[in-house]
Amino acid sequence: MIYLIVRKYKSQYSENYRIEKWAKTIKEANKFLSAITLLEDDDEYVMHFIVPAQENPALILTDEVAHGC
């Protein structure tokens, strides 16, 4: 399974999310999360968390679609 480390920025005026990193195991994701949290300067507005990635077969590009067949 793939895990995403997501960064949430929320201030009085805006809120946005971005993927900071991905990992193949929860152990690896926790290591990244710990490191990113320690390095983050803006603790008041920023939060990081781990989300398991949902694999959606509908989003997989097939050869037929890629080559227009």
C-alpha positions in Angstrom: 0.0 0.0 0.0 1.1 3.6 -0.6 0.9 6.2 2.1 0.8 9.9 1.5 2.1 12.5 3.9 -0.2 15.5 3.4 0.5 19.1 4.4 -2.4 21.2 5.5 -2.0 24.9 5.6 -4.9 26.8 7.3 -4.9 30.5 8.1 -7.7 32.9 8.8 -8.0 33.6 5.1 -7.3 30.3 3.3 -6.9 26.6 3.5 -5.0 24.3 1.2 -3.5 20.8 1.0 -0.5 19.3 -0.8 1.3 16.0 -0.9 4.7 16.4 0.7 6.0 12.9 0.4 4.8 9.3 -0.2 6.0 6.0 1.3 5.5 2.3 0.7 5.1 1.3 4.3 3.5 2.9 7.4 6.9 2.7 9.2 8.6 4.7 6.4 5.7 7.2 6.4 6.0 7.7 10.1 9.7 8.4 9.7 9.0 11.0 7.0 6.2 12.6 9.1 8.5 12.9 12.1 11.3 14.5 10.1 8.9 16.9 8.3 7.2 17.9 11.5 10.6 18.7 13.1 11.7 20.9 10.1 8.4 22.8 9.8 8.7 26.4 10.9 5.1 27.5 10.8 3.5 25.3 13.5 0.6 27.7 14.0 -0.8 27.3 10.5 0.6 24.0 9.3 -0.3 20.4 10.1 1.0 17.1 8.5 -0.8 13.8 8.5 -0.6 10.4 6.9 -3.4 9.2 4.5 -3.5 5.7 2.8 -3.7 6.2 -0.9 -6.7 4.8 -2.6 -5.8 2.9 -5.7 -8.5 3.6 -8.3 -8.4 1.3 -11.3 -10.4 3.9 -13.3 -7.4 6.2 -13.1 -4.9 3.7 -14.6 -3.9 4.7 -18.1 -4.2 1.7 -20.3 -2.3 1.0 -23.6 -5.6 1.5 -25.6 -6.1 4.9 -24.1 -2.5 6.0 -24.4 -2.2 5.0 -28.1 -5.7 6.1 -29.1 -6.8 2.6 -30.3 
